[in-house]
Amino acid sequence: CEACNEAEGVIRCKSCIGFHGWCKPCVVRVHKYLPFHQLEIWAGSCYEDISLGKLGFICF
């Protein structure tokens, strides 16, 4: 993960400029004000779409 350097960066954002790899807690923190960005998670052989909600984000 490029934010914490402690976990594997398995999530990327198609909406952000450049390539970024985040872990689940960091991608939620980084994208809490960007709920419409398109996220993908590495599924072992390819990337699959995933939402912030499925990663644990709750919008109040």
CHARMM-style PDB file with segment names, atoms N, HN, CA, C and O in Angstrom:
ATOM      1  N   CYS     1       0.843  -1.174   0.000  1.00  0.00      PROA
ATOM      2  CA  CYS     1       0.000   0.000   0.000  1.00  0.00      PROA
ATOM      3  C   CYS     1       0.890   1.240   0.000  1.00  0.00      PROA
ATOM      4  O   CYS     1       1.814   1.362   0.805  1.00  0.00      PROA
ATOM      5  N   GLU     2       0.597   2.137  -0.902  1.00  0.00      PROA
ATOM      6  HN  GLU     2      -0.153   2.038  -1.556  1.00  0.00      PROA
ATOM      7  CA  GLU     2       1.437   3.334  -0.980  1.00  0.00      PROA
ATOM      8  C   GLU     2       1.164   4.333   0.138  1.00  0.00      PROA
ATOM      9  O   GLU     2       1.973   5.231   0.369  1.00  0.00      PROA
ATOM     10  N   ALA     3       0.039   4.194   0.834  1.00  0.00      PROA
ATOM     11  HN  ALA     3      -0.619   3.465   0.646  1.00  0.00      PROA
ATOM     12  CA  ALA     3      -0.280   5.133   1.915  1.00  0.00      PROA
ATOM     13  C   ALA     3       0.338   4.711   3.247  1.00  0.00      PROA
ATOM     14  O   ALA     3       0.863   5.550   3.979  1.00  0.00      PROA
ATOM     15  N   CYS     4       0.280   3.409   3.567  1.00  0.00      PROA
ATOM     16  HN  CYS     4      -0.147   2.727   2.972  1.00  0.00      PROA
ATOM     17  CA  CYS     4       0.779   2.960   4.874  1.00  0.00      PROA
ATOM     18  C   CYS     4       2.071   2.156   4.782  1.00  0.00      PROA
ATOM     19  O   CYS     4       2.763   1.994   5.787  1.00  0.00      PROA
ATOM     20  N   ASN     5       2.402   1.658   3.618  1.00  0.00      PROA
ATOM     21  HN  ASN     5       1.840   1.790   2.802  1.00  0.00      PROA
ATOM     22  CA  ASN     5       3.594   0.827   3.408  1.00  0.00      PROA
ATOM     23  C   ASN     5       3.639  -0.396   4.312  1.00  0.00      PROA
ATOM     24  O   ASN     5       4.718  -0.914   4.601  1.00  0.00      PROA
ATOM     25  N   GLU     6       2.479  -0.862   4.761  1.00  0.00      PROA
ATOM     26  HN  GLU     6       1.602  -0.442   4.526  1.00  0.00      PROA
ATOM     27  CA  GLU     6       2.438  -2.018   5.649  1.00  0.00      PROA
ATOM     28  C   GLU     6       1.657  -3.186   5.061  1.00  0.00      PROA
ATOM     29  O   GLU     6       1.952  -4.340   5.369  1.00  0.00      PROA
ATOM     30  N   ALA     7       0.670  -2.907   4.224  1.00  0.00      PROA
ATOM     31  HN  ALA     7       0.430  -1.969   3.974  1.00  0.00      PROA
ATOM     32  CA  ALA     7      -0.173  -3.954   3.654  1.00  0.00      PROA
ATOM     33  C   ALA     7       0.002  -3.977   2.138  1.00  0.00      PROA
ATOM     34  O   ALA     7       0.565  -3.055   1.548  1.00  0.00      PROA
ATOM     35  N   GLU     8      -0.486  -5.035   1.530  1.00  0.00      PROA
ATOM     36  HN  GLU     8      -0.943  -5.784   2.010  1.00  0.00      PROA
ATOM     37  CA  GLU     8      -0.401  -5.161   0.084  1.00  0.00      PROA
ATOM     38  C   GLU     8      -1.415  -4.239  -0.591  1.00  0.00      PROA
ATOM     39  O   GLU     8      -2.580  -4.201  -0.195  1.00  0.00      PROA
ATOM     40  N   GLY     9      -0.982  -3.509  -1.590  1.00  0.00      PROA
ATOM     41  HN  GLY     9      -0.036  -3.540  -1.911  1.00  0.00      PROA
ATOM     42  CA  GLY     9      -1.852  -2.581  -2.310  1.00  0.00      PROA
ATOM     43  C   GLY     9      -2.639  -3.290  -3.394  1.00  0.00      PROA
ATOM     44  O   GLY     9      -2.234  -3.291  -4.557  1.00  0.00      PROA
ATOM     45  N   VAL    10      -3.760  -3.893  -3.024  1.00  0.00      PROA
ATOM     46  HN  VAL    10      -4.088  -3.892  -2.080  1.00  0.00      PROA
ATOM     47  CA  VAL    10      -4.542  -4.712  -3.958  1.00  0.00      PROA
ATOM     48  C   VAL    10      -5.709  -3.956  -4.588  1.00  0.00      PROA
ATOM     49  O   VAL    10      -6.431  -4.519  -5.411  1.00  0.00      PROA
ATOM     50  N   ILE    11      -5.904  -2.704  -4.221  1.00  0.00      PROA
ATOM     51  HN  ILE    11      -5.317  -2.246  -3.553  1.00  0.00      PROA
ATOM     52  CA  ILE    11      -7.026  -1.928  -4.746  1.00  0.00      PROA
ATOM     53  C   ILE    11      -6.482  -0.738  -5.529  1.00  0.00      PROA
ATOM     54  O   ILE    11      -5.569  -0.044  -5.081  1.00  0.00      PROA
ATOM     55  N   ARG    12      -7.058  -0.520  -6.697  1.00  0.00      PROA
ATOM     56  HN  ARG    12      -7.800  -1.084  -7.060  1.00  0.00      PROA
ATOM     57  CA  ARG    12      -6.664   0.630  -7.512  1.00  0.00      PROA
ATOM     58  C   ARG    12      -7.913   1.421  -7.876  1.00  0.00      PROA
ATOM     59  O   ARG    12      -9.037   0.929  -7.775  1.00  0.00      PROA
ATOM     60  N   CYS    13      -7.685   2.660  -8.303  1.00  0.00      PROA
ATOM     61  HN  CYS    13      -6.772   3.060  -8.385  1.00  0.00      PROA
ATOM     62  CA  CYS    13      -8.787   3.539  -8.680  1.00  0.00      PROA
ATOM     63  C   CYS    13      -8.627   3.929 -10.143  1.00  0.00      PROA
ATOM     64  O   CYS    13      -7.586   4.448 -10.546  1.00  0.00      PROA
ATOM     65  N   LYS    14      -9.666   3.675 -10.933  1.00  0.00      PROA
ATOM     66  HN  LYS    14     -10.511   3.253 -10.605  1.00  0.00      PROA
ATOM     67  CA  LYS    14      -9.634   4.036 -12.350  1.00  0.00      PROA
ATOM     68  C   LYS    14      -9.858   5.531 -12.548  1.00  0.00      PROA
ATOM     69  O   LYS    14      -9.562   6.059 -13.619  1.00  0.00      PROA
ATOM     70  N   SER    15     -10.373   6.217 -11.542  1.00  0.00      PROA
ATOM     71  HN  SER    15     -10.613   5.788 -10.671  1.00  0.00      PROA
ATOM     72  CA  SER    15     -10.683   7.641 -11.659  1.00  0.00      PROA
ATOM     73  C   SER    15      -9.518   8.540 -11.267  1.00  0.00      PROA
ATOM     74  O   SER    15      -9.433   9.674 -11.738  1.00  0.00      PROA
ATOM     75  N   CYS    16      -8.626   8.059 -10.421  1.00  0.00      PROA
ATOM     76  HN  CYS    16      -8.696   7.138 -10.038  1.00  0.00      PROA
ATOM     77  CA  CYS    16      -7.475   8.860  -9.987  1.00  0.00      PROA
ATOM     78  C   CYS    16      -6.429   8.915 -11.100  1.00  0.00      PROA
ATOM     79  O   CYS    16      -6.301   7.984 -11.894  1.00  0.00      PROA
ATOM     80  N   ILE    17      -5.697   9.999 -11.143  1.00  0.00      PROA
ATOM     81  HN  ILE    17      -5.801  10.756 -10.497  1.00  0.00      PROA
ATOM     82  CA  ILE    17      -4.639  10.165 -12.131  1.00  0.00      PROA
ATOM     83  C   ILE    17      -3.408   9.393 -11.677  1.00  0.00      PROA
ATOM     84  O   ILE    17      -3.015   9.490 -10.514  1.00  0.00      PROA
ATOM     85  N   GLY    18      -2.796   8.629 -12.571  1.00  0.00      PROA
ATOM     86  HN  GLY    18      -3.115   8.550 -13.516  1.00  0.00      PROA
ATOM     87  CA  GLY    18      -1.626   7.822 -12.250  1.00  0.00      PROA
ATOM     88  C   GLY    18      -2.029   6.476 -11.672  1.00  0.00      PROA
ATOM     89  O   GLY    18      -3.214   6.187 -11.510  1.00  0.00      PROA
ATOM     90  N   PHE    19      -1.028   5.653 -11.362  1.00  0.00      PROA
ATOM     91  HN  PHE    19      -0.065   5.889 -11.494  1.00  0.00      PROA
ATOM     92  CA  PHE    19      -1.306   4.341 -10.778  1.00  0.00      PROA
ATOM     93  C   PHE    19      -1.079   4.403  -9.278  1.00  0.00      PROA
ATOM     94  O   PHE    19      -0.032   4.857  -8.816  1.00  0.00      PROA
ATOM     95  N   HSD    20      -2.059   3.946  -8.529  1.00  0.00      PROA
ATOM     96  HN  HSD    20      -2.909   3.576  -8.905  1.00  0.00      PROA
ATOM     97  CA  HSD    20      -1.970   3.905  -7.076  1.00  0.00      PROA
ATOM     98  C   HSD    20      -2.448   2.540  -6.611  1.00  0.00      PROA
ATOM     99  O   HSD    20      -3.412   1.998  -7.152  1.00  0.00      PROA
ATOM    100  N   GLY    21      -1.784   1.986  -5.616  1.00  0.00      PROA
ATOM    101  HN  GLY    21      -1.001   2.425  -5.176  1.00  0.00      PROA
ATOM    102  CA  GLY    21      -2.200   0.717  -5.033  1.00  0.00      PROA
ATOM    103  C   GLY    21      -2.405   0.885  -3.542  1.00  0.00      PROA
ATOM    104  O   GLY    21      -1.473   1.249  -2.825  1.00  0.00      PROA
ATOM    105  N   TRP    22      -3.623   0.623  -3.063  1.00  0.00      PROA
ATOM    106  HN  TRP    22      -4.380   0.328  -3.645  1.00  0.00      PROA
ATOM    107  CA  TRP    22      -3.953   0.813  -1.653  1.00  0.00      PROA
ATOM    108  C   TRP    22      -4.459  -0.477  -1.028  1.00  0.00      PROA
ATOM    109  O   TRP    22      -4.928  -1.376  -1.727  1.00  0.00      PROA
ATOM    110  N   CYS    23      -4.361  -0.561   0.298  1.00  0.00      PROA
ATOM    111  HN  CYS    23      -3.980   0.169   0.866  1.00  0.00      PROA
ATOM    112  CA  CYS    23      -5.022  -1.617   1.059  1.00  0.00      PROA
ATOM    113  C   CYS    23      -6.444  -1.135   1.373  1.00  0.00      PROA
ATOM    114  O   CYS    23      -6.768   0.027   1.125  1.00  0.00      PROA
ATOM    115  N   LYS    24      -7.283  -2.004   1.910  1.00  0.00      PROA
ATOM    116  HN  LYS    24      -7.020  -2.947   2.112  1.00  0.00      PROA
ATOM    117  CA  LYS    24      -8.685  -1.647   2.148  1.00  0.00      PROA
ATOM    118  C   LYS    24      -8.855  -0.452   3.085  1.00  0.00      PROA
ATOM    119  O   LYS    24      -9.582   0.477   2.732  1.00  0.00      PROA
ATOM    120  N   PRO    25      -8.219  -0.428   4.266  1.00  0.00      PROA
ATOM    121  CA  PRO    25      -8.427   0.737   5.150  1.00  0.00      PROA
ATOM    122  C   PRO    25      -7.955   2.058   4.530  1.00  0.00      PROA
ATOM    123  O   PRO    25      -8.601   3.093   4.696  1.00  0.00      PROA
ATOM    124  N   CYS    26      -6.840   2.015   3.825  1.00  0.00      PROA
ATOM    125  HN  CYS    26      -6.315   1.174   3.690  1.00  0.00      PROA
ATOM    126  CA  CYS    26      -6.303   3.249   3.249  1.00  0.00      PROA
ATOM    127  C   CYS    26      -7.135   3.753   2.078  1.00  0.00      PROA
ATOM    128  O   CYS    26      -7.312   4.963   1.934  1.00  0.00      PROA
ATOM    129  N   VAL    27      -7.655   2.853   1.232  1.00  0.00      PROA
ATOM    130  HN  VAL    27      -7.512   1.870   1.349  1.00  0.00      PROA
ATOM    131  CA  VAL    27      -8.468   3.318   0.102  1.00  0.00      PROA
ATOM    132  C   VAL    27      -9.764   3.946   0.602  1.00  0.00      PROA
ATOM    133  O   VAL    27     -10.258   4.901   0.002  1.00  0.00      PROA
ATOM    134  N   VAL    28     -10.317   3.427   1.683  1.00  0.00      PROA
ATOM    135  HN  VAL    28      -9.916   2.651   2.171  1.00  0.00      PROA
ATOM    136  CA  VAL    28     -11.528   4.032   2.256  1.00  0.00      PROA
ATOM    137  C   VAL    28     -11.203   5.416   2.810  1.00  0.00      PROA
ATOM    138  O   VAL    28     -11.968   6.358   2.605  1.00  0.00      PROA
ATOM    139  N   ARG    29     -10.082   5.546   3.504  1.00  0.00      PROA
ATOM    140  HN  ARG    29      -9.461   4.780   3.671  1.00  0.00      PROA
ATOM    141  CA  ARG    29      -9.682   6.839   4.072  1.00  0.00      PROA
ATOM    142  C   ARG    29      -9.404   7.859   2.968  1.00  0.00      PROA
ATOM    143  O   ARG    29      -9.849   9.004   3.054  1.00  0.00      PROA
ATOM    144  N   VAL    30      -8.674   7.451   1.941  1.00  0.00      PROA
ATOM    145  HN  VAL    30      -8.312   6.522   1.871  1.00  0.00      PROA
ATOM    146  CA  VAL    30      -8.305   8.354   0.848  1.00  0.00      PROA
ATOM    147  C   VAL    30      -9.523   8.774   0.020  1.00  0.00      PROA
ATOM    148  O   VAL    30      -9.561   9.890  -0.499  1.00  0.00      PROA
ATOM    149  N   HSD    31     -10.512   7.893  -0.108  1.00  0.00      PROA
ATOM    150  HN  HSD    31     -10.481   6.987   0.313  1.00  0.00      PROA
ATOM    151  CA  HSD    31     -11.660   8.154  -0.979  1.00  0.00      PROA
ATOM    152  C   HSD    31     -12.940   8.525  -0.235  1.00  0.00      PROA
ATOM    153  O   HSD    31     -14.013   8.523  -0.840  1.00  0.00      PROA
ATOM    154  N   LYS    32     -12.863   8.837   1.033  1.00  0.00      PROA
ATOM    155  HN  LYS    32     -11.992   8.838   1.524  1.00  0.00      PROA
ATOM    156  CA  LYS    32     -14.098   9.138   1.769  1.00  0.00      PROA
ATOM    157  C   LYS    32     -14.817  10.379   1.238  1.00  0.00      PROA
ATOM    158  O   LYS    32     -16.027  10.510   1.425  1.00  0.00      PROA
ATOM    159  N   TYR    33     -14.106  11.284   0.586  1.00  0.00      PROA
ATOM    160  HN  TYR    33     -13.123  11.178   0.434  1.00  0.00      PROA
ATOM    161  CA  TYR    33     -14.745  12.453  -0.023  1.00  0.00      PROA
ATOM    162  C   TYR    33     -14.852  12.314  -1.545  1.00  0.00      PROA
ATOM    163  O   TYR    33     -15.192  13.274  -2.236  1.00  0.00      PROA
ATOM    164  N   LEU    34     -14.563  11.131  -2.057  1.00  0.00      PROA
ATOM    165  HN  LEU    34     -14.286  10.351  -1.496  1.00  0.00      PROA
ATOM    166  CA  LEU    34     -14.616  10.850  -3.497  1.00  0.00      PROA
ATOM    167  C   LEU    34     -15.450   9.586  -3.738  1.00  0.00      PROA
ATOM    168  O   LEU    34     -14.948   8.623  -4.319  1.00  0.00      PROA
ATOM    169  N   PRO    35     -16.705   9.576  -3.303  1.00  0.00      PROA
ATOM    170  CA  PRO    35     -17.494   8.338  -3.340  1.00  0.00      PROA
ATOM    171  C   PRO    35     -17.859   7.844  -4.739  1.00  0.00      PROA
ATOM    172  O   PRO    35     -18.299   6.705  -4.893  1.00  0.00      PROA
ATOM    173  N   PHE    36     -17.685   8.682  -5.756  1.00  0.00      PROA
ATOM    174  HN  PHE    36     -17.328   9.608  -5.631  1.00  0.00      PROA
ATOM    175  CA  PHE    36     -18.060   8.264  -7.102  1.00  0.00      PROA
ATOM    176  C   PHE    36     -16.878   7.762  -7.927  1.00  0.00      PROA
ATOM    177  O   PHE    36     -17.033   7.458  -9.110  1.00  0.00      PROA
ATOM    178  N   HSD    37     -15.700   7.674  -7.311  1.00  0.00      PROA
ATOM    179  HN  HSD    37     -15.574   7.922  -6.350  1.00  0.00      PROA
ATOM    180  CA  HSD    37     -14.555   7.118  -8.027  1.00  0.00      PROA
ATOM    181  C   HSD    37     -14.767   5.629  -8.246  1.00  0.00      PROA
ATOM    182  O   HSD    37     -15.423   4.960  -7.448  1.00  0.00      PROA
ATOM    183  N   GLN    38     -14.207   5.122  -9.329  1.00  0.00      PROA
ATOM    184  HN  GLN    38     -13.674   5.666  -9.977  1.00  0.00      PROA
ATOM    185  CA  GLN    38     -14.383   3.716  -9.710  1.00  0.00      PROA
ATOM    186  C   GLN    38     -13.196   2.901  -9.213  1.00  0.00      PROA
ATOM    187  O   GLN    38     -12.071   3.067  -9.684  1.00  0.00      PROA
ATOM    188  N   LEU    39     -13.464   2.015  -8.250  1.00  0.00      PROA
ATOM    189  HN  LEU    39     -14.377   1.880  -7.867  1.00  0.00      PROA
ATOM    190  CA  LEU    39     -12.419   1.206  -7.633  1.00  0.00      PROA
ATOM    191  C   LEU    39     -12.426  -0.211  -8.179  1.00  0.00      PROA
ATOM    192  O   LEU    39     -13.462  -0.737  -8.588  1.00  0.00      PROA
ATOM    193  N   GLU    40     -11.238  -0.820  -8.176  1.00  0.00      PROA
ATOM    194  HN  GLU    40     -10.397  -0.392  -7.844  1.00  0.00      PROA
ATOM    195  CA  GLU    40     -11.080  -2.216  -8.570  1.00  0.00      PROA
ATOM    196  C   GLU    40     -10.184  -2.909  -7.559  1.00  0.00      PROA
ATOM    197  O   GLU    40      -9.267  -2.295  -7.013  1.00  0.00      PROA
ATOM    198  N   ILE    41     -10.444  -4.186  -7.307  1.00  0.00      PROA
ATOM    199  HN  ILE    41     -11.189  -4.685  -7.751  1.00  0.00      PROA
ATOM    200  CA  ILE    41      -9.645  -4.981  -6.384  1.00  0.00      PROA
ATOM    201  C   ILE    41      -9.048  -6.160  -7.141  1.00  0.00      PROA
ATOM    202  O   ILE    41      -9.702  -6.751  -8.000  1.00  0.00      PROA
ATOM    203  N   TRP    42      -7.802  -6.497  -6.817  1.00  0.00      PROA
ATOM    204  HN  TRP    42      -7.271  -6.017  -6.119  1.00  0.00      PROA
ATOM    205  CA  TRP    42      -7.128  -7.619  -7.461  1.00  0.00      PROA
ATOM    206  C   TRP    42      -7.751  -8.919  -6.963  1.00  0.00      PROA
ATOM    207  O   TRP    42      -7.837  -9.147  -5.757  1.00  0.00      PROA
ATOM    208  N   ALA    43      -8.181  -9.765  -7.886  1.00  0.00      PROA
ATOM    209  HN  ALA    43      -8.111  -9.580  -8.866  1.00  0.00      PROA
ATOM    210  CA  ALA    43      -8.881 -11.009  -7.548  1.00  0.00      PROA
ATOM    211  C   ALA    43      -8.027 -12.246  -7.826  1.00  0.00      PROA
ATOM    212  O   ALA    43      -8.565 -13.343  -7.975  1.00  0.00      PROA
ATOM    213  N   GLY    44      -6.731 -12.086  -7.897  1.00  0.00      PROA
ATOM    214  HN  GLY    44      -6.294 -11.195  -7.776  1.00  0.00      PROA
ATOM    215  CA  GLY    44      -5.841 -13.222  -8.111  1.00  0.00      PROA
ATOM    216  C   GLY    44      -5.323 -13.342  -9.526  1.00  0.00      PROA
ATOM    217  O   GLY    44      -4.159 -13.683  -9.736  1.00  0.00      PROA
ATOM    218  N   SER    45      -6.178 -13.064 -10.507  1.00  0.00      PROA
ATOM    219  HN  SER    45      -7.124 -12.787 -10.337  1.00  0.00      PROA
ATOM    220  CA  SER    45      -5.735 -13.132 -11.899  1.00  0.00      PROA
ATOM    221  C   SER    45      -6.163 -11.909 -12.710  1.00  0.00      PROA
ATOM    222  O   SER    45      -5.687 -11.696 -13.825  1.00  0.00      PROA
ATOM    223  N   CYS    46      -7.068 -11.105 -12.138  1.00  0.00      PROA
ATOM    224  HN  CYS    46      -7.454 -11.278 -11.232  1.00  0.00      PROA
ATOM    225  CA  CYS    46      -7.528  -9.896 -12.820  1.00  0.00      PROA
ATOM    226  C   CYS    46      -8.147  -8.950 -11.788  1.00  0.00      PROA
ATOM    227  O   CYS    46      -8.393  -9.330 -10.643  1.00  0.00      PROA
ATOM    228  N   TYR    47      -8.391  -7.721 -12.217  1.00  0.00      PROA
ATOM    229  HN  TYR    47      -8.192  -7.412 -13.147  1.00  0.00      PROA
ATOM    230  CA  TYR    47      -9.062  -6.749 -11.350  1.00  0.00      PROA
ATOM    231  C   TYR    47     -10.570  -6.848 -11.540  1.00  0.00      PROA
ATOM    232  O   TYR    47     -11.055  -7.046 -12.655  1.00  0.00      PROA
ATOM    233  N   GLU    48     -11.312  -6.707 -10.428  1.00  0.00      PROA
ATOM    234  HN  GLU    48     -10.918  -6.547  -9.523  1.00  0.00      PROA
ATOM    235  CA  GLU    48     -12.772  -6.717 -10.458  1.00  0.00      PROA
ATOM    236  C   GLU    48     -13.289  -5.441  -9.808  1.00  0.00      PROA
ATOM    237  O   GLU    48     -12.680  -4.927  -8.870  1.00  0.00      PROA
ATOM    238  N   ASP    49     -14.409  -4.933 -10.304  1.00  0.00      PROA
ATOM    239  HN  ASP    49     -14.904  -5.351 -11.065  1.00  0.00      PROA
ATOM    240  CA  ASP    49     -15.015  -3.734  -9.735  1.00  0.00      PROA
ATOM    241  C   ASP    49     -15.438  -3.981  -8.291  1.00  0.00      PROA
ATOM    242  O   ASP    49     -15.895  -5.068  -7.935  1.00  0.00      PROA
ATOM    243  N   ILE    50     -15.274  -2.938  -7.462  1.00  0.00      PROA
ATOM    244  HN  ILE    50     -14.904  -2.055  -7.751  1.00  0.00      PROA
ATOM    245  CA  ILE    50     -15.710  -3.005  -6.062  1.00  0.00      PROA
ATOM    246  C   ILE    50     -16.128  -1.601  -5.635  1.00  0.00      PROA
ATOM    247  O   ILE    50     -15.608  -0.614  -6.155  1.00  0.00      PROA
ATOM    248  N   SER    51     -17.047  -1.508  -4.709  1.00  0.00      PROA
ATOM    249  HN  SER    51     -17.469  -2.310  -4.286  1.00  0.00      PROA
ATOM    250  CA  SER    51     -17.523  -0.205  -4.238  1.00  0.00      PROA
ATOM    251  C   SER    51     -16.929   0.112  -2.871  1.00  0.00      PROA
ATOM    252  O   SER    51     -16.451  -0.777  -2.166  1.00  0.00      PROA
ATOM    253  N   LEU    52     -16.966   1.389  -2.509  1.00  0.00      PROA
ATOM    254  HN  LEU    52     -17.354   2.111  -3.082  1.00  0.00      PROA
ATOM    255  CA  LEU    52     -16.526   1.778  -1.168  1.00  0.00      PROA
ATOM    256  C   LEU    52     -17.391   1.117  -0.107  1.00  0.00      PROA
ATOM    257  O   LEU    52     -16.893   0.757   0.960  1.00  0.00      PROA
ATOM    258  N   GLY    53     -18.669   0.953  -0.382  1.00  0.00      PROA
ATOM    259  HN  GLY    53     -19.074   1.245  -1.249  1.00  0.00      PROA
ATOM    260  CA  GLY    53     -19.576   0.304   0.559  1.00  0.00      PROA
ATOM    261  C   GLY    53     -19.161  -1.120   0.869  1.00  0.00      PROA
ATOM    262  O   GLY    53     -19.218  -1.546   2.023  1.00  0.00      PROA
ATOM    263  N   LYS    54     -18.747  -1.859  -0.141  1.00  0.00      PROA
ATOM    264  HN  LYS    54     -18.701  -1.513  -1.078  1.00  0.00      PROA
ATOM    265  CA  LYS    54     -18.294  -3.235   0.069  1.00  0.00      PROA
ATOM    266  C   LYS    54     -16.972  -3.286   0.822  1.00  0.00      PROA
ATOM    267  O   LYS    54     -16.609  -4.320   1.383  1.00  0.00      PROA
ATOM    268  N   LEU    55     -16.259  -2.171   0.833  1.00  0.00      PROA
ATOM    269  HN  LEU    55     -16.554  -1.331   0.378  1.00  0.00      PROA
ATOM    270  CA  LEU    55     -14.998  -2.092   1.567  1.00  0.00      PROA
ATOM    271  C   LEU    55     -15.194  -1.585   2.992  1.00  0.00      PROA
ATOM    272  O   LEU    55     -14.225  -1.456   3.740  1.00  0.00      PROA
ATOM    273  N   GLY    56     -16.432  -1.299   3.373  1.00  0.00      PROA
ATOM    274  HN  GLY    56     -17.219  -1.405   2.765  1.00  0.00      PROA
ATOM    275  CA  GLY    56     -16.723  -0.893   4.740  1.00  0.00      PROA
ATOM    276  C   GLY    56     -17.052   0.571   4.939  1.00  0.00      PROA
ATOM    277  O   GLY    56     -17.269   0.998   6.073  1.00  0.00      PROA
ATOM    278  N   PHE    57     -17.097   1.362   3.865  1.00  0.00      PROA
ATOM    279  HN  PHE    57     -16.922   1.015   2.943  1.00  0.00      PROA
ATOM    280  CA  PHE    57     -17.395   2.786   3.992  1.00  0.00      PROA
ATOM    281  C   PHE    57     -18.887   2.993   4.235  1.00  0.00      PROA
ATOM    282  O   PHE    57     -19.724   2.415   3.541  1.00  0.00      PROA
ATOM    283  N   ILE    58     -19.209   3.817   5.221  1.00  0.00      PROA
ATOM    284  HN  ILE    58     -18.529   4.286   5.784  1.00  0.00      PROA
ATOM    285  CA  ILE    58     -20.592   4.173   5.521  1.00  0.00      PROA
ATOM    286  C   ILE    58     -20.712   5.685   5.426  1.00  0.00      PROA
ATOM    287  O   ILE    58     -19.983   6.408   6.105  1.00  0.00      PROA
ATOM    288  N   CYS    59     -21.623   6.168   4.590  1.00  0.00      PROA
ATOM    289  HN  CYS    59     -22.215   5.581   4.039  1.00  0.00      PROA
ATOM    290  CA  CYS    59     -21.831   7.600   4.397  1.00  0.00      PROA
ATOM    291  C   CYS    59     -22.952   8.078   5.308  1.00  0.00      PROA
ATOM    292  O   CYS    59     -24.047   7.515   5.302  1.00  0.00      PROA
ATOM    293  N   PHE    60     -22.682   9.111   6.087  1.00  0.00      PROA
ATOM    294  HN  PHE    60     -21.793   9.569   6.092  1.00  0.00      PROA
ATOM    295  CA  PHE    60     -23.697   9.670   6.988  1.00  0.00      PROA
ATOM    296  C   PHE    60     -24.286  10.917   6.392  1.00  0.00      PROA
ATOM    297  OT1 PHE    60     -25.159  11.538   6.997  1.00  0.00      PROA
TER     298      PHE     60
END
